[in-house]
Amino acid sequence: MELNKLREKSADELKAHLTELHKEGFALRMQQATGQLAKTHEARRVRREIARVNTLLGEKK
């Protein structure tokens, strides 16, 4: 998701999005462990988006 769209969200919406990202990251790690992960760049994208959301949550405090 773009940074501008993330900035428009409230803290509660960001926390919900963060939960979804953690679930997605877990699923990607499981796929990688079983050798089923075709798009390896997705794991990196999820990690970076988690970092962005955490940064925005820190700014909103």
All heavy atoms as TSV, in Angstrom:
chain	resi	resn	atom	element	x	y	z
A	1	MET	N	N	0.850	-1.169	0.000
A	1	MET	CA	C	0.000	0.000	0.000
A	1	MET	C	C	0.898	1.235	0.000
A	1	MET	O	O	1.958	1.240	0.608
A	1	MET	CB	C	-0.896	-0.028	1.234
A	1	MET	CG	C	-1.939	1.037	1.233
A	1	MET	SD	S	-3.093	0.914	2.612
A	1	MET	CE	C	-4.058	-0.464	2.093
A	2	GLU	N	N	0.433	2.271	-0.653
A	2	GLU	CA	C	1.225	3.494	-0.726
A	2	GLU	C	C	1.272	4.204	0.623
A	2	GLU	O	O	0.355	4.092	1.429
A	2	GLU	CB	C	0.620	4.442	-1.759
A	2	GLU	CG	C	0.774	3.955	-3.178
A	2	GLU	CD	C	0.242	4.964	-4.184
A	2	GLU	OE1	O	0.051	6.137	-3.815
A	2	GLU	OE2	O	0.032	4.563	-5.328
A	3	LEU	N	N	2.342	4.929	0.831
A	3	LEU	CA	C	2.540	5.616	2.101
A	3	LEU	C	C	1.458	6.662	2.342
A	3	LEU	O	O	0.978	6.826	3.467
A	3	LEU	CB	C	3.928	6.252	2.143
A	3	LEU	CG	C	4.355	6.855	3.456
A	3	LEU	CD1	C	4.355	5.799	4.550
A	3	LEU	CD2	C	5.727	7.460	3.330
A	4	ASN	N	N	1.040	7.361	1.296
A	4	ASN	CA	C	-0.003	8.383	1.460
A	4	ASN	C	C	-1.311	7.769	1.937
A	4	ASN	O	O	-2.007	8.338	2.780
A	4	ASN	CB	C	-0.228	9.129	0.144
A	4	ASN	CG	C	0.960	9.989	-0.227
A	4	ASN	OD1	O	1.710	10.419	0.635
A	4	ASN	ND2	N	1.140	10.222	-1.503
A	5	LYS	N	N	-1.653	6.600	1.407
A	5	LYS	CA	C	-2.887	5.939	1.830
A	5	LYS	C	C	-2.766	5.461	3.276
A	5	LYS	O	O	-3.742	5.481	4.019
A	5	LYS	CB	C	-3.197	4.766	0.916
A	5	LYS	CG	C	-3.625	5.193	-0.466
A	5	LYS	CD	C	-3.973	4.011	-1.332
A	5	LYS	CE	C	-4.368	4.472	-2.722
A	5	LYS	NZ	N	-4.685	3.325	-3.588
A	6	LEU	N	N	-1.577	5.023	3.668
A	6	LEU	CA	C	-1.380	4.593	5.046
A	6	LEU	C	C	-1.476	5.767	6.002
A	6	LEU	O	O	-1.989	5.635	7.112
A	6	LEU	CB	C	-0.023	3.908	5.206
A	6	LEU	CG	C	0.120	2.516	4.602
A	6	LEU	CD1	C	1.561	2.041	4.713
A	6	LEU	CD2	C	-0.807	1.535	5.280
A	7	ARG	N	N	-0.972	6.918	5.603
A	7	ARG	CA	C	-1.022	8.102	6.472
A	7	ARG	C	C	-2.451	8.560	6.731
A	7	ARG	O	O	-2.737	9.143	7.773
A	7	ARG	CB	C	-0.236	9.255	5.842
A	7	ARG	CG	C	1.254	9.076	5.923
A	7	ARG	CD	C	1.955	10.361	5.487
A	7	ARG	NE	N	3.365	10.166	5.283
A	7	ARG	CZ	C	4.282	10.185	6.249
A	7	ARG	NH1	N	3.921	10.397	7.484
A	7	ARG	NH2	N	5.552	10.002	5.967
A	8	GLU	N	N	-3.361	8.291	5.788
A	8	GLU	CA	C	-4.752	8.716	5.942
A	8	GLU	C	C	-5.514	7.860	6.947
A	8	GLU	O	O	-6.540	8.267	7.462
A	8	GLU	CB	C	-5.461	8.659	4.590
A	8	GLU	CG	C	-4.937	9.666	3.589
A	8	GLU	CD	C	-5.517	9.471	2.203
A	8	GLU	OE1	O	-6.331	8.531	2.022
A	8	GLU	OE2	O	-5.161	10.246	1.307
A	9	LYS	N	N	-5.012	6.662	7.237
A	9	LYS	CA	C	-5.709	5.749	8.136
A	9	LYS	C	C	-5.532	6.163	9.589
A	9	LYS	O	O	-4.535	6.766	9.965
A	9	LYS	CB	C	-5.185	4.323	7.952
A	9	LYS	CG	C	-5.557	3.710	6.635
A	9	LYS	CD	C	-5.149	2.264	6.585
A	9	LYS	CE	C	-5.674	1.619	5.331
A	9	LYS	NZ	N	-5.557	0.158	5.401
A	10	SER	N	N	-6.507	5.791	10.399
A	10	SER	CA	C	-6.420	6.066	11.834
A	10	SER	C	C	-5.529	5.021	12.493
A	10	SER	O	O	-5.143	4.024	11.875
A	10	SER	CB	C	-7.814	6.029	12.455
A	10	SER	OG	O	-8.312	4.707	12.444
A	11	ALA	N	N	-5.226	5.225	13.764
A	11	ALA	CA	C	-4.360	4.302	14.496
A	11	ALA	C	C	-5.000	2.913	14.592
A	11	ALA	O	O	-4.315	1.900	14.464
A	11	ALA	CB	C	-4.054	4.851	15.878
A	12	ASP	N	N	-6.310	2.861	14.794
A	12	ASP	CA	C	-6.994	1.569	14.883
A	12	ASP	C	C	-6.955	0.831	13.555
A	12	ASP	O	O	-6.772	-0.390	13.518
A	12	ASP	CB	C	-8.447	1.754	15.338
A	12	ASP	CG	C	-8.540	2.203	16.782
A	12	ASP	OD1	O	-7.614	1.897	17.556
A	12	ASP	OD2	O	-9.539	2.860	17.128
A	13	GLU	N	N	-7.134	1.556	12.468
A	13	GLU	CA	C	-7.069	0.941	11.144
A	13	GLU	C	C	-5.657	0.442	10.853
A	13	GLU	O	O	-5.481	-0.632	10.259
A	13	GLU	CB	C	-7.495	1.933	10.062
A	13	GLU	CG	C	-8.954	2.280	10.092
A	13	GLU	CD	C	-9.327	3.392	9.128
A	13	GLU	OE1	O	-8.473	4.276	8.867
A	13	GLU	OE2	O	-10.465	3.371	8.638
A	14	LEU	N	N	-4.659	1.193	11.285
A	14	LEU	CA	C	-3.274	0.766	11.083
A	14	LEU	C	C	-2.969	-0.504	11.880
A	14	LEU	O	O	-2.274	-1.398	11.396
A	14	LEU	CB	C	-2.306	1.883	11.470
A	14	LEU	CG	C	-2.196	3.046	10.499
A	14	LEU	CD1	C	-1.315	4.136	11.092
A	14	LEU	CD2	C	-1.642	2.597	9.162
A	15	LYS	N	N	-3.493	-0.589	13.093
A	15	LYS	CA	C	-3.272	-1.788	13.903
A	15	LYS	C	C	-3.929	-3.006	13.259
A	15	LYS	O	O	-3.362	-4.100	13.268
A	15	LYS	CB	C	-3.813	-1.575	15.316
A	15	LYS	CG	C	-2.975	-0.634	16.138
A	15	LYS	CD	C	-3.554	-0.422	17.514
A	15	LYS	CE	C	-2.757	0.623	18.271
A	15	LYS	NZ	N	-3.352	0.930	19.574
A	16	ALA	N	N	-5.122	-2.811	12.692
A	16	ALA	CA	C	-5.798	-3.914	12.005
A	16	ALA	C	C	-5.002	-4.345	10.771
A	16	ALA	O	O	-4.851	-5.539	10.497
A	16	ALA	CB	C	-7.214	-3.497	11.612
A	17	HIS	N	N	-4.482	-3.367	10.039
A	17	HIS	CA	C	-3.671	-3.662	8.855
A	17	HIS	C	C	-2.383	-4.379	9.255
A	17	HIS	O	O	-1.936	-5.311	8.575
A	17	HIS	CB	C	-3.367	-2.359	8.099
A	17	HIS	CG	C	-2.668	-2.557	6.806
A	17	HIS	ND1	N	-3.213	-3.272	5.766
A	17	HIS	CD2	C	-1.453	-2.138	6.375
A	17	HIS	CE1	C	-2.357	-3.288	4.758
A	17	HIS	NE2	N	-1.283	-2.601	5.111
A	18	LEU	N	N	-1.823	-3.991	10.372
A	18	LEU	CA	C	-0.598	-4.618	10.872
A	18	LEU	C	C	-0.852	-6.086	11.213
A	18	LEU	O	O	-0.027	-6.957	10.910
A	18	LEU	CB	C	-0.091	-3.865	12.099
A	18	LEU	CG	C	1.249	-4.289	12.667
A	18	LEU	CD1	C	2.351	-4.092	11.648
A	18	LEU	CD2	C	1.555	-3.488	13.917
A	19	THR	N	N	-1.994	-6.377	11.800
A	19	THR	CA	C	-2.360	-7.759	12.120
A	19	THR	C	C	-2.467	-8.589	10.842
A	19	THR	O	O	-1.972	-9.719	10.782
A	19	THR	CB	C	-3.682	-7.800	12.892
A	19	THR	OG1	O	-3.553	-7.003	14.068
A	19	THR	CG2	C	-4.056	-9.214	13.284
A	20	GLU	N	N	-3.091	-8.023	9.820
A	20	GLU	CA	C	-3.209	-8.720	8.536
A	20	GLU	C	C	-1.832	-8.972	7.923
A	20	GLU	O	O	-1.581	-10.045	7.361
A	20	GLU	CB	C	-4.059	-7.908	7.568
A	20	GLU	CG	C	-5.515	-7.807	7.943
A	20	GLU	CD	C	-6.289	-6.865	7.027
A	20	GLU	OE1	O	-5.783	-6.564	5.925
A	20	GLU	OE2	O	-7.379	-6.450	7.422
A	21	LEU	N	N	-0.947	-7.997	8.030
A	21	LEU	CA	C	0.395	-8.150	7.474
A	21	LEU	C	C	1.174	-9.241	8.196
A	21	LEU	O	O	1.909	-10.010	7.569
A	21	LEU	CB	C	1.159	-6.827	7.548
A	21	LEU	CG	C	0.719	-5.753	6.570
A	21	LEU	CD1	C	1.406	-4.427	6.892
A	21	LEU	CD2	C	1.019	-6.166	5.141
A	22	HIS	N	N	1.019	-9.326	9.511
A	22	HIS	CA	C	1.697	-10.373	10.270
A	22	HIS	C	C	1.192	-11.755	9.846
A	22	HIS	O	O	1.978	-12.698	9.706
A	22	HIS	CB	C	1.516	-10.180	11.770
A	22	HIS	CG	C	2.427	-9.162	12.352
A	22	HIS	ND1	N	3.791	-9.321	12.404
A	22	HIS	CD2	C	2.183	-7.951	12.906
A	22	HIS	CE1	C	4.339	-8.260	12.963
A	22	HIS	NE2	N	3.382	-7.406	13.277
A	23	LYS	N	N	-0.117	-11.871	9.617
A	23	LYS	CA	C	-0.683	-13.140	9.159
A	23	LYS	C	C	-0.153	-13.495	7.770
A	23	LYS	O	O	0.180	-14.655	7.499
A	23	LYS	CB	C	-2.208	-13.065	9.133
A	23	LYS	CG	C	-2.842	-13.058	10.498
A	23	LYS	CD	C	-4.342	-12.959	10.400
A	23	LYS	CE	C	-4.976	-12.863	11.777
A	23	LYS	NZ	N	-6.437	-12.711	11.702
A	24	GLU	N	N	-0.086	-12.493	6.899
A	24	GLU	CA	C	0.429	-12.721	5.549
A	24	GLU	C	C	1.903	-13.130	5.597
A	24	GLU	O	O	2.331	-14.034	4.876
A	24	GLU	CB	C	0.254	-11.457	4.700
A	24	GLU	CG	C	0.660	-11.628	3.266
A	24	GLU	CD	C	0.452	-10.376	2.434
A	24	GLU	OE1	O	-0.143	-9.391	2.941
A	24	GLU	OE2	O	0.888	-10.376	1.269
A	25	GLY	N	N	2.675	-12.473	6.447
A	25	GLY	CA	C	4.079	-12.818	6.599
A	25	GLY	C	C	4.267	-14.237	7.098
A	25	GLY	O	O	5.155	-14.958	6.634
A	26	PHE	N	N	3.427	-14.645	8.041
A	26	PHE	CA	C	3.502	-16.006	8.552
A	26	PHE	C	C	3.212	-17.019	7.450
A	26	PHE	O	O	3.920	-18.019	7.302
A	26	PHE	CB	C	2.520	-16.190	9.713
A	26	PHE	CG	C	2.486	-17.586	10.257
A	26	PHE	CD1	C	3.496	-18.036	11.081
A	26	PHE	CD2	C	1.457	-18.444	9.936
A	26	PHE	CE1	C	3.482	-19.319	11.587
A	26	PHE	CE2	C	1.430	-19.731	10.433
A	26	PHE	CZ	C	2.443	-20.177	11.258
A	27	ALA	N	N	2.176	-16.744	6.664
A	27	ALA	CA	C	1.821	-17.651	5.569
A	27	ALA	C	C	2.962	-17.749	4.552
A	27	ALA	O	O	3.261	-18.841	4.054
A	27	ALA	CB	C	0.541	-17.174	4.893
A	28	LEU	N	N	3.594	-16.623	4.265
A	28	LEU	CA	C	4.711	-16.638	3.324
A	28	LEU	C	C	5.899	-17.423	3.873
A	28	LEU	O	O	6.571	-18.157	3.133
A	28	LEU	CB	C	5.135	-15.204	2.980
A	28	LEU	CG	C	4.151	-14.420	2.119
A	28	LEU	CD1	C	4.569	-12.967	2.032
A	28	LEU	CD2	C	4.043	-15.023	0.735
A	29	ARG	N	N	6.160	-17.293	5.170
A	29	ARG	CA	C	7.257	-18.056	5.778
A	29	ARG	C	C	6.980	-19.549	5.731
A	29	ARG	O	O	7.884	-20.351	5.482
A	29	ARG	CB	C	7.496	-17.607	7.217
A	29	ARG	CG	C	8.213	-16.281	7.314
A	29	ARG	CD	C	8.748	-16.024	8.721
A	29	ARG	NE	N	7.762	-16.197	9.783
A	29	ARG	CZ	C	6.890	-15.268	10.176
A	29	ARG	NH1	N	6.875	-14.079	9.601
A	29	ARG	NH2	N	6.040	-15.507	11.161
A	30	MET	N	N	5.729	-19.931	5.932
A	30	MET	CA	C	5.372	-21.348	5.866
A	30	MET	C	C	5.527	-21.879	4.439
A	30	MET	O	O	6.004	-22.992	4.235
A	30	MET	CB	C	3.938	-21.587	6.347
A	30	MET	CG	C	3.740	-21.373	7.823
A	30	MET	SD	S	4.756	-22.459	8.835
A	30	MET	CE	C	5.949	-21.319	9.476
A	31	GLN	N	N	5.126	-21.072	3.456
A	31	GLN	CA	C	5.290	-21.478	2.060
A	31	GLN	C	C	6.763	-21.636	1.715
A	31	GLN	O	O	7.150	-22.566	1.005
A	31	GLN	CB	C	4.652	-20.458	1.121
A	31	GLN	CG	C	3.153	-20.480	1.129
A	31	GLN	CD	C	2.569	-19.407	0.218
A	31	GLN	OE1	O	3.296	-18.756	-0.513
A	31	GLN	NE2	N	1.259	-19.240	0.273
A	32	GLN	N	N	7.590	-20.727	2.220
A	32	GLN	CA	C	9.013	-20.801	1.937
A	32	GLN	C	C	9.628	-22.045	2.582
A	32	GLN	O	O	10.466	-22.715	1.982
A	32	GLN	CB	C	9.719	-19.547	2.443
A	32	GLN	CG	C	11.177	-19.479	2.077
A	32	GLN	CD	C	11.817	-18.172	2.512
A	32	GLN	OE1	O	11.269	-17.476	3.366
A	32	GLN	NE2	N	12.936	-17.847	1.923
A	33	ALA	N	N	9.193	-22.369	3.777
A	33	ALA	CA	C	9.745	-23.524	4.481
A	33	ALA	C	C	9.385	-24.833	3.787
A	33	ALA	O	O	10.165	-25.789	3.827
A	33	ALA	CB	C	9.238	-23.546	5.920
A	34	THR	N	N	8.222	-24.875	3.148
A	34	THR	CA	C	7.800	-26.095	2.465
A	34	THR	C	C	8.188	-26.094	0.996
A	34	THR	O	O	7.879	-27.036	0.275
A	34	THR	CB	C	6.280	-26.291	2.589
A	34	THR	OG1	O	5.614	-25.163	2.025
A	34	THR	CG2	C	5.869	-26.472	4.036
A	35	GLY	N	N	8.838	-25.031	0.546
A	35	GLY	CA	C	9.292	-24.968	-0.843
A	35	GLY	C	C	8.215	-24.590	-1.833
A	35	GLY	O	O	8.367	-24.824	-3.033
A	36	GLN	N	N	7.124	-24.014	-1.374
A	36	GLN	CA	C	6.014	-23.665	-2.250
A	36	GLN	C	C	5.976	-22.191	-2.626
A	36	GLN	O	O	5.121	-21.783	-3.391
A	36	GLN	CB	C	4.689	-24.024	-1.584
A	36	GLN	CG	C	4.535	-25.494	-1.298
A	36	GLN	CD	C	3.264	-25.788	-0.520
A	36	GLN	OE1	O	2.603	-24.876	-0.036
A	36	GLN	NE2	N	2.939	-27.060	-0.400
A	37	LEU	N	N	6.905	-21.399	-2.115
A	37	LEU	CA	C	6.887	-19.958	-2.356
A	37	LEU	C	C	7.478	-19.654	-3.724
A	37	LEU	O	O	8.664	-19.873	-3.962
A	37	LEU	CB	C	7.662	-19.220	-1.267
A	37	LEU	CG	C	7.640	-17.700	-1.325
A	37	LEU	CD1	C	6.213	-17.179	-1.191
A	37	LEU	CD2	C	8.501	-17.118	-0.230
A	38	ALA	N	N	6.643	-19.166	-4.631
A	38	ALA	CA	C	7.096	-18.861	-5.990
A	38	ALA	C	C	7.598	-17.424	-6.097
A	38	ALA	O	O	8.585	-17.157	-6.778
A	38	ALA	CB	C	5.960	-19.095	-6.978
A	39	LYS	N	N	6.924	-16.512	-5.425
A	39	LYS	CA	C	7.283	-15.091	-5.497
A	39	LYS	C	C	8.048	-14.720	-4.228
A	39	LYS	O	O	7.468	-14.279	-3.241
A	39	LYS	CB	C	6.037	-14.232	-5.634
A	39	LYS	CG	C	5.258	-14.499	-6.899
A	39	LYS	CD	C	4.025	-13.639	-6.970
A	39	LYS	CE	C	3.229	-13.930	-8.212
A	39	LYS	NZ	N	2.006	-13.130	-8.255
A	40	THR	N	N	9.353	-14.878	-4.273
A	40	THR	CA	C	10.163	-14.659	-3.076
A	40	THR	C	C	10.204	-13.194	-2.661
A	40	THR	O	O	10.478	-12.890	-1.511
A	40	THR	CB	C	11.585	-15.169	-3.288
A	40	THR	OG1	O	12.141	-14.528	-4.436
A	40	THR	CG2	C	11.587	-16.672	-3.509
A	41	HIS	N	N	9.926	-12.293	-3.586
A	41	HIS	CA	C	9.960	-10.865	-3.263
A	41	HIS	C	C	8.792	-10.441	-2.372
A	41	HIS	O	O	8.837	-9.375	-1.762
A	41	HIS	CB	C	9.970	-10.034	-4.547
A	41	HIS	CG	C	8.713	-10.166	-5.345
A	41	HIS	ND1	N	8.471	-11.244	-6.185
A	41	HIS	CD2	C	7.628	-9.368	-5.433
A	41	HIS	CE1	C	7.285	-11.089	-6.758
A	41	HIS	NE2	N	6.752	-9.962	-6.309
A	42	GLU	N	N	7.757	-11.257	-2.278
A	42	GLU	CA	C	6.600	-10.905	-1.454
A	42	GLU	C	C	6.969	-10.840	0.027
A	42	GLU	O	O	6.453	-9.996	0.752
A	42	GLU	CB	C	5.469	-11.916	-1.666
A	42	GLU	CG	C	4.789	-11.797	-3.019
A	42	GLU	CD	C	4.066	-10.479	-3.203
A	42	GLU	OE1	O	3.383	-10.029	-2.260
A	42	GLU	OE2	O	4.192	-9.899	-4.292
A	43	ALA	N	N	7.854	-11.715	0.475
A	43	ALA	CA	C	8.250	-11.707	1.886
A	43	ALA	C	C	8.939	-10.387	2.225
A	43	ALA	O	O	8.687	-9.797	3.284
A	43	ALA	CB	C	9.170	-12.887	2.180
A	44	ARG	N	N	9.778	-9.924	1.346
A	44	ARG	CA	C	10.475	-8.652	1.567
A	44	ARG	C	C	9.490	-7.480	1.586
A	44	ARG	O	O	9.589	-6.583	2.415
A	44	ARG	CB	C	11.513	-8.462	0.473
A	44	ARG	CG	C	12.350	-7.237	0.650
A	44	ARG	CD	C	13.414	-7.193	-0.422
A	44	ARG	NE	N	14.292	-6.047	-0.226
A	44	ARG	CZ	C	15.279	-5.733	-1.024
A	44	ARG	NH1	N	15.547	-6.472	-2.074
A	44	ARG	NH2	N	16.019	-4.679	-0.789
A	45	ARG	N	N	8.508	-7.517	0.675
A	45	ARG	CA	C	7.500	-6.458	0.610
A	45	ARG	C	C	6.705	-6.384	1.911
A	45	ARG	O	O	6.477	-5.290	2.453
A	45	ARG	CB	C	6.552	-6.705	-0.563
A	45	ARG	CG	C	5.449	-5.649	-0.685
A	45	ARG	CD	C	4.350	-6.068	-1.638
A	45	ARG	NE	N	3.691	-7.301	-1.253
A	45	ARG	CZ	C	2.736	-7.378	-0.317
A	45	ARG	NH1	N	2.351	-6.308	0.351
A	45	ARG	NH2	N	2.173	-8.533	-0.019
A	46	VAL	N	N	6.327	-7.544	2.442
A	46	VAL	CA	C	5.541	-7.583	3.678
A	46	VAL	C	C	6.364	-7.058	4.850
A	46	VAL	O	O	5.865	-6.280	5.662
A	46	VAL	CB	C	5.024	-9.016	3.946
A	46	VAL	CG1	C	4.425	-9.130	5.340
A	46	VAL	CG2	C	4.002	-9.403	2.898
A	47	ARG	N	N	7.633	-7.465	4.937
A	47	ARG	CA	C	8.487	-6.978	6.029
A	47	ARG	C	C	8.626	-5.464	5.989
A	47	ARG	O	O	8.569	-4.791	7.020
A	47	ARG	CB	C	9.882	-7.613	5.939
A	47	ARG	CG	C	9.978	-8.970	6.510
A	47	ARG	CD	C	11.407	-9.391	6.780
A	47	ARG	NE	N	12.363	-9.003	5.760
A	47	ARG	CZ	C	12.714	-9.745	4.703
A	47	ARG	NH1	N	12.168	-10.927	4.524
A	47	ARG	NH2	N	13.615	-9.310	3.841
A	48	ARG	N	N	8.789	-4.923	4.805
A	48	ARG	CA	C	8.943	-3.472	4.682
A	48	ARG	C	C	7.655	-2.733	5.004
A	48	ARG	O	O	7.674	-1.669	5.620
A	48	ARG	CB	C	9.423	-3.107	3.281
A	48	ARG	CG	C	10.861	-3.493	3.080
A	48	ARG	CD	C	11.362	-3.081	1.743
A	48	ARG	NE	N	12.784	-3.401	1.651
A	48	ARG	CZ	C	13.569	-2.936	0.718
A	48	ARG	NH1	N	13.105	-2.146	-0.223
A	48	ARG	NH2	N	14.844	-3.276	0.698
A	49	GLU	N	N	6.525	-3.308	4.591
A	49	GLU	CA	C	5.257	-2.644	4.897
A	49	GLU	C	C	4.969	-2.697	6.400
A	49	GLU	O	O	4.426	-1.740	6.960
A	49	GLU	CB	C	4.120	-3.279	4.104
A	49	GLU	CG	C	2.860	-2.450	4.171
A	49	GLU	CD	C	1.855	-2.781	3.094
A	49	GLU	OE1	O	2.224	-3.424	2.097
A	49	GLU	OE2	O	0.701	-2.374	3.265
A	50	ILE	N	N	5.350	-3.783	7.062
A	50	ILE	CA	C	5.205	-3.858	8.520
A	50	ILE	C	C	6.021	-2.748	9.167
A	50	ILE	O	O	5.555	-2.072	10.089
A	50	ILE	CB	C	5.629	-5.250	9.038
A	50	ILE	CG1	C	4.576	-6.292	8.673
A	50	ILE	CG2	C	5.842	-5.222	10.551
A	50	ILE	CD1	C	4.980	-7.717	8.962
A	51	ALA	N	N	7.225	-2.537	8.677
A	51	ALA	CA	C	8.071	-1.475	9.229
A	51	ALA	C	C	7.444	-0.103	8.997
A	51	ALA	O	O	7.487	0.758	9.884
A	51	ALA	CB	C	9.459	-1.541	8.600
A	52	ARG	N	N	6.854	0.107	7.830
A	52	ARG	CA	C	6.202	1.390	7.543
A	52	ARG	C	C	5.044	1.640	8.487
A	52	ARG	O	O	4.886	2.747	9.024
A	52	ARG	CB	C	5.689	1.409	6.100
A	52	ARG	CG	C	6.753	1.628	5.082
A	52	ARG	CD	C	6.147	1.828	3.691
A	52	ARG	NE	N	7.203	1.771	2.721
A	52	ARG	CZ	C	7.414	0.732	1.892
A	52	ARG	NH1	N	6.600	-0.308	1.922
A	52	ARG	NH2	N	8.408	0.741	1.042
A	53	VAL	N	N	4.225	0.617	8.699
A	53	VAL	CA	C	3.057	0.755	9.572
A	53	VAL	C	C	3.510	1.024	11.000
A	53	VAL	O	O	2.954	1.887	11.693
A	53	VAL	CB	C	2.153	-0.473	9.481
A	53	VAL	CG1	C	1.063	-0.428	10.541
A	53	VAL	CG2	C	1.528	-0.580	8.095
A	54	ASN	N	N	4.538	0.316	11.458
A	54	ASN	CA	C	5.041	0.556	12.812
A	54	ASN	C	C	5.577	1.968	12.956
A	54	ASN	O	O	5.398	2.615	13.997
A	54	ASN	CB	C	6.136	-0.460	13.164
A	54	ASN	CG	C	5.566	-1.794	13.546
A	54	ASN	OD1	O	4.470	-1.875	14.087
A	54	ASN	ND2	N	6.299	-2.851	13.262
A	55	THR	N	N	6.243	2.479	11.935
A	55	THR	CA	C	6.758	3.855	11.964
A	55	THR	C	C	5.604	4.851	12.060
A	55	THR	O	O	5.653	5.793	12.851
A	55	THR	CB	C	7.594	4.127	10.714
A	55	THR	OG1	O	8.680	3.203	10.672
A	55	THR	CG2	C	8.134	5.545	10.722
A	56	LEU	N	N	4.564	4.646	11.267
A	56	LEU	CA	C	3.416	5.551	11.293
A	56	LEU	C	C	2.696	5.504	12.631
A	56	LEU	O	O	2.211	6.522	13.127
A	56	LEU	CB	C	2.458	5.227	10.149
A	56	LEU	CG	C	2.954	5.586	8.763
A	56	LEU	CD1	C	1.986	5.092	7.709
A	56	LEU	CD2	C	3.158	7.082	8.628
A	57	LEU	N	N	2.601	4.316	13.221
A	57	LEU	CA	C	1.972	4.217	14.542
A	57	LEU	C	C	2.771	4.986	15.583
A	57	LEU	O	O	2.207	5.621	16.470
A	57	LEU	CB	C	1.835	2.745	14.954
A	57	LEU	CG	C	0.691	1.963	14.306
A	57	LEU	CD1	C	0.795	0.496	14.633
A	57	LEU	CD2	C	-0.647	2.525	14.738
A	58	GLY	N	N	4.087	4.946	15.468
A	58	GLY	CA	C	4.934	5.722	16.380
A	58	GLY	C	C	4.758	7.206	16.189
A	58	GLY	O	O	4.789	7.980	17.154
A	59	GLU	N	N	4.568	7.640	14.953
A	59	GLU	CA	C	4.366	9.064	14.685
A	59	GLU	C	C	3.034	9.551	15.225
A	59	GLU	O	O	2.910	10.698	15.639
A	59	GLU	CB	C	4.399	9.321	13.174
A	59	GLU	CG	C	5.776	9.226	12.562
A	59	GLU	CD	C	5.743	9.426	11.061
A	59	GLU	OE1	O	4.652	9.654	10.487
A	59	GLU	OE2	O	6.819	9.342	10.447
A	60	LYS	N	N	2.026	8.698	15.210
A	60	LYS	CA	C	0.680	9.110	15.639
A	60	LYS	C	C	0.560	9.227	17.149
A	60	LYS	O	O	-0.378	9.815	17.634
A	60	LYS	CB	C	-0.358	8.154	15.085
A	60	LYS	CG	C	-0.501	8.260	13.574
A	60	LYS	CD	C	-1.750	7.578	13.096
A	60	LYS	CE	C	-1.821	7.646	11.593
A	60	LYS	NZ	N	-2.526	8.821	11.113
A	61	LYS	N	N	1.503	8.645	17.890
A	61	LYS	CA	C	1.421	8.715	19.357
A	61	LYS	C	C	1.746	10.091	19.861
A	61	LYS	O	O	2.349	10.896	19.357
A	61	LYS	CB	C	2.370	7.708	19.992
A	61	LYS	CG	C	1.830	6.315	19.919
A	61	LYS	CD	C	2.698	5.366	20.707
A	61	LYS	CE	C	2.108	3.985	20.653
A	61	LYS	NZ	N	2.925	3.022	21.344
